[in-house]
Amino acid sequence: MSYGRDRRAREESSRGHSRDTASLPAHVHAAAEAAGERSAWDGPQAIGYAAPATGPGAIHGRSRLTTLWSRPAPYPAFDEHDPPSAELIGDCVHCGFCLPTCPTYLLWGEEMDSPRGRIHLMKLGNEGAVAMTDTYVRHFDQCLGCMACVTACPSGVQYGKLIEATRQQIERRHRRGPLDRAFRALIFAVFPHPERLQLLARALFAYEKTGLKALVDRSGMTNSLPRQLASAHDLMPQIRWKDLWARVPERVPARGRTRARVGLLTGCVQRAFFPRVNVATARVLAAEGCKVYVPGGQGCCGALALHSGREEQAREYARRLIAAFEQYDLDYVVVNAAGCGSSMKEYGHLLRDDPRYAERAERFTSRVRDVTELLVQLGPVAPRHPIQATVAYHDACHLAHAQGITREPRLLLEGIPGISLIPIVESEICCGSAGIYNLVEPEPAAQLGER
């Protein structure tokens, strides 16, 4: 495979410049070895990164590790507020088992775009050996947060906690370019707000049905837009008229004997653009003996904010969601979106320092279940009608890797008479969506989608 050739090439390159770095401090020398690049080293100063290289690699922000001896680092990468845990960083033994499962390493073969490379950068950040430069940040921006490395890691490295802590540092301490700032601000002004998304869905429905979208597509106008906006236009889902008004009732009675009382998260994008998924989820739960409650005051779970480094915003969303579901006497809180469920299962960690919510968050987290997880746990009682079909299932990353749920979806599919379930190649590799990743990083997202 290509990553093996890339690794050998880097090892050969590092041997070529070992004399240049031999006299350096250990952590600086390690950074040079990990990068596999030749650099000139002139003094015992903190290392930094050059501006992204020009040419084809520039869109990925890949560049040579270099020094900033000519001027001091603008400031150390991390401050003292919840930096990545040195103890968790120390769990990584740099064995390389994560490399063949990491989407960005498979795309580019760059050590610093692999989990162990990013963990090494976190270590340097904790030591004050690097500055929060554009290129340093770029390596973390390009991480999809798919957590495939967590599944592959034999040492149990908690990469999720590490990347979230690093992104919180980046969000506080790094100033992005004006276009990137504006685009991210637009995303977070709309996506975590279901009511605003529903208004957007209606506007997009009109945009498509009036023929304006087809006209824009034919004219090639999107080619002149910034790449992120053009990607958002291309990703616009098809919206049906009845989807604009589809809602799950606040209470859905169980069929037959009540086996569990469950609350259903309706989500943000799911509620506005894919409401049929929520309707179907409630219907299946009711058929399996669950009395379903859908809190009307529920909002965003905070997953997008948490995975993007917006720490305080994520905490506020978590508090509101906990309060909304606490109004009901529930056995479980059911989620049908993997990223949301993964974040909700981490509320105990997210709110660990909140005296009013720490215990409530732990109690809430203990009740969170993915819908497939709960259905297998309860066992089937509703009749299964045959469907003659061959089905391939692709794991949602935050379901398979962050929550460790892979068996349950397959058991449910195999329980349908007539279904033939077949495996797919590279089912562990991310599809490229990853929350807002396909909006802010459209090129690698498209490459992974095609793969």
N, C-alpha and C positions, 0 to 999 in steps of 0.2 A: 504494500500500500504506500501511498505517496508520503504519509507522515514519517515512515521509516527512513525514506531517502532524505527527507528534509532534516531529520534529526542527525543522520550521519554527516550531512553537509555542514550543519552547525558545529558538530564536534570537531570536524577537520578545521573549520574556520577558527574555532577557539584555540586549538593547538597552535595555529599560526600567530596568534598575538599574545600567547601566555607570557612571553618575556616582558611585554609592555606593561602588564598588569601585576606582575609578580610582587612588586614592592608595595602594592596598595593595601589598605585595610581590608580585612576579610570580607565585610559585607559589600564593599565597592567591587572587589575582585569577583565576588559571586554574581553581582549584577552584570558585569561584563561577560562572564562565562555563560550566563543564562541567555543573554542576548545573542551571543555567537557572532558579534560584530567587532571589527577592528576600530579602536579609538586611541587617541593620544591622551595620556594622562600626565598632568603637570603639577599636581599639588593636592594636599590633603583637604579638599573642600567637598561639600555635598554635591552629589551627582544630580544632573537634571537631564532633560530630554530636548532634542532638537525639534524645530517645527516640522510638521508632516512633510514628507518628501513629495516632490512634484511627480507627475506622471500617473500611470494607472493605479499605483499603490496609494496615492494620496487620498482617495475616497475612503479608504479604510483607516487612514491615519497611521500607517506603518512607516516607521523611520528608524534610522540607526541610533542606537544608544550612544550618547556622546556626553561631553562634560561642559559645564558652564563656569570654568575657572575664571574667565575674564570678568565675571560679575557675580556677586553673591546671589543665592537663591532668593526669590521674592519673599517666601516664607515657607516654613516646613509644611509638608503635605497635610498633616493631621493636627488637630488641636486636642485638648484633654477631655472633651465631651464625647464619651462613648466611641473611642476609636476601635478599630478591629481588635479583638481580644488576642493578646500575645500568646495566651495559653492555647487558644484554638488554632492560631497560626502554627504553633509548634507541633500540632498533631500531624501536619503534612510532612511526610518523609521524602517527598519529591520522587516517588517511585515511577511515575509516568503511566499508571493504569488509567488515569483520567484522559490521556491524550486522544486515544482513538474514539472516545465518546463525546468529545467537545466539538460542537458545530463550527466554531470559529477557527479552531486549530485544524480541523479537517479542510476548511476552505483555504486557509493561507499558510499553514505550517509554521506559524510564528510562535516562538516560545512564550512571549509575553501576552499572546492571545490564547493561552491555555490556562486551565485552572491553577496548575502549580506555578506558572509564571506570574499570574495575577496575585497569588498568595505571596510570592516573593516580593512583588511590588508593595503589597500591604506591609510586609515586614520592614522594608526600607522606609516606608512612610512612618511607621511607628518609631523607627530609630532616628528620624529627622534627616535621613540621608538623601531625600528627594524633595523637590518642590512640586507644588500643585500646578504643573504646566499643562498646556493643551494636550500634549502627546501622552503624558502620564494619565490624564483623565480619559483619553481616547480608548486606551486599552480596557478600561472598565465600562465605558459606554457601549463598547462592541460586544460585551458579554450579554447573552440572551437571558441569563438567569434560569436556564432550563433545568438545572440540578442533575443533569445526567452524570456529572462527575461524582455526585454524592452516592449514586447507586454503584458506580464503578470502584469507588475508593475502598481499599481493604483496611484503611486506618480509621475510618469513621469520621473524616474531616467534615465539620459542619460548615460547608461553604456558603450555605444560605445566609447564616448569621453574619459571616465575614463580608460578603458582598453587600448586604444591606447596610452594615455599619460603614463601609467604605463609601457607598453612594450618599449616605447622609452627610459625610464629611465633604464630599464633592459638591453637593447641593448648597451647603452653607458657605463654602470657602472658595469656590471657583466661579468666575464670571464668564459665562458663555458668550459667543458672538451674538449680535443683535437679532439676526434671523432665527437662530436656534432658540434664543430666549423667548422670542415672540411666539414661535410655533408651539413650544412646550407650554407657555402660558395659555394659549388658545385651547390646547388639549385639556388642561386641568381646569379651565373655566367652563368646559362643556361636559367631558366624559364622566366625571364623578357625580353628575347631577341628572337623575333620571328624567325630571320634568323638562329640562333643557334638551335632553337627547330626544325626547318624544316630539318636541317642537321641531327639532332638526330633521327627524324622520319624516314629518309631514312636509317640510320644505323640500326634502330630497325626493319624496314621492311626486310632488308637483313638478320638480325640475326634470324628472324622467318622463312623466306622462305627457307633458306639454311638448316633448320633442327637443327641448333645449339641450339636454345631455347629448343626444345623438348628433345635434348640430355642432356642439363643442368638440365631440370626438372626431367628427369628419374634418373639422377645420384645422386640427392639430394645435389648437390654442394651448393645450396643457404642456406642450413642449417648451413653451416660454416661461412656465411657472417654476419656482424653486422645486427641487426634486422631492421634497417632503410633501408639498401641496399636491404635486402631480400624482404622487403615490396615493395620497388620501383620496383623490378623485378616482383613481383606478380601482381602489378597494371598496368603493361605495356599493353596499349590498342592494339587491333588488327588494323592493318593498311592495307588499300587497295591500290593497285598500283595507281588507278586514284585519290585517295585522296592526293597523294604526289604532284600532279600538279593542283589540283582544286584551282581556284582563283575567286574572285568576281571582275568584271570589275570596273574601276575607276568611270564610270558613267553607271547607269542602268535607262533607260527612264521609265516614268510612263505610264501605260496603260490608255488610255482615258484622261479625264481632269486631269491636275496636281492639286492635293489638298494640297501638302506640299513638301518642299525641305528638305531632311533629309540626315545627314551624318551617316554612319554606322561604329561603332567600330568593327574591326575584331579580336582584342584580340591577345593573345600570344599562349597559349595552344590550344585555339579554332582554330586559323588559321593553326596551324601545324598538329594537330591530329584529329580535327573534322570540317574540312572546309565545309562539306556538310551543317552544321547548318548555316553558314554564307550565303552560296549560297541560301538555302531555305528562309532565312530571307529576303534577297534582293528581291527574286522572289515574296514573299507574299506582301511586301511593295509596289512593283511596281504594282501588281495586284489591290491594294487598292488605287492607284492614287498617289503614292509618287515617286518623282524623287530622286533616291538614288545616293549619292556621297560617294566614298570610298577613303579617302586621302591616297596616296601611301606612304607618309612619316610618317604615324602614327606608334607609338611604343607601349610600355607597358603603361597602365593607372596608374600604381603605387599601385594597390590594394594589391598585395602580400607584397610589401615593407611596406606599411602603416600598414597592419594588423600584421606585424612581428616586428614593432618598428623601422624600418629603415626610420626615419623621413626625412632626407635630400634627400635620394634616391627617396622617394615617391614624394617629392616636385619637384625634377628635372624632373621626368617622367610626372608629371601633367603639368608643364610649356610646355614641348615639345608637349604634346598632344593638349593642348589648341592652341598653335601656328599652329599645323598641320590643325586643323579644322577651324581656323579663316580665312584661305585662301578661303573659300567657303561662299557664302551667304546662310545660312541655317536657317530653321525654328526650326528644332529639331536635336539633336544628339541622335541616337538610339543605345541601348545596348541590347544584348541578353544573357549576362552573369551577374547573380545577384550580385556577389561580385564586379565586375567592375563597374556596375551601381551605387551601393551603395557608393563606394569611389568617383566616379565622381560627385555625388550629394553633396559631402562634400568638393569639391575643394575650395569653398569660405572660409570654416573654415581652411583648410589646408594651404592656401596661404594668410591668413588674414593679416599677418605682412609683406608681400612682396609689396613694393610700386609700382613696375612695373606690378604686376599680380593680386593684390587684386580685383580691379574692373573687370578685364577681367575674373577672375575666377568666380565671382558672376554672370556675364552675361552668361558665358558658362554653369554654373550649372543650371541656370533657363531654359535652353533648353534641358537638358538631360531627356530622357524618356526611360523606359524599353519598348521593342517592344510590349508586350501585353498591356501596359498602353496606348501607342499611338494608337494602332489599335482599342481599345475600344473608345478612345477619338474621333477618326475620324469617327467611325461607318462603318459598312460593305457596300461595293458596289459590290465587286466581287462575282460571283455566288458560292454557297456552294454545292459541290457534295457529295452525301451520302456515309458514311462509316459505315458499320455494325460492331460495336465493343463495348465492355464494357471496360471502361477506369477508372483507378485509378490515381489520380494526387497527387504527393507529393510536397509540397511547398519547393522551394529553400529558405534557411534560410534568406539570405540577401535580398531576394525579399519580403518575407512575414513579417519579423520582422524588418529589418533595413529600408526598403522602404515602408512598410505597404501596399503592393500590394498582395492581395489574391483573390479578386473578379474577376479581369480582366482575368486571365488565364482560370478560370472556365467558364466565359461567352463566351469566344472564343471557348472552347471545346463544350459547350452546343449548340452553334450556328451551329455546323456541323450536318446535318441530319443523323440519325441512331446511333449517339453516345449516349451511356448510361453511364453517369458519376456517379461513386459511391465513397463515402467517405472511408478513410482508418483510422485505429486505430493509435493514436499517430502521426498524420500528422504534429503536431507542433514540434516534437522531431527531432533533427539533424540526418542526415544519417551517419555522421562521417567523411565526406570528408573535408569540411571546409578549402578550399584553399590548403595549404601544410600540414594540420594537419595529414592527413592519411599517410604522409611520415615521419614526425618527431615524431608522437605519434601513431604508427601502432596498438598497442594492444587495447587501448580504441576505436580507430576508427573502428576496426574490430568488437568489441562488439556492437557498435551502429549500424553498418551496418547489423549485424545479427538480431538485435532487430527490 
